[in-house]
Amino acid sequence: MHWATWAPEVIMQGQSVAASGQALLLLGKERFLRINPNVPKGLFALDYADAEKLLAAANNEAMYNEPSVRERFFSHLAPNFDPLHKLN
């Protein structure tokens, strides 16, 4: 029964790693960026989350990760769209 204390964490971590791995395989390294912030234990609960705290945490992560997101996803211009079929 010793394993019962850490089994939920292992299961959740395994699911997270598997989902990230699938996304990485489908999208490729250049189109995938995992943002996984560390949250202090006890700050949020599954049945209760303070909206103000969630917004503050999201804002903080957005500011921290903005440079890598901008560099990876917004550093180029898309080519002009040329439709295959044109309307007359």
Helices and strands as residue ranges (DSSP letters): G 2-5, H 7-27, G 29-31, H 51-73
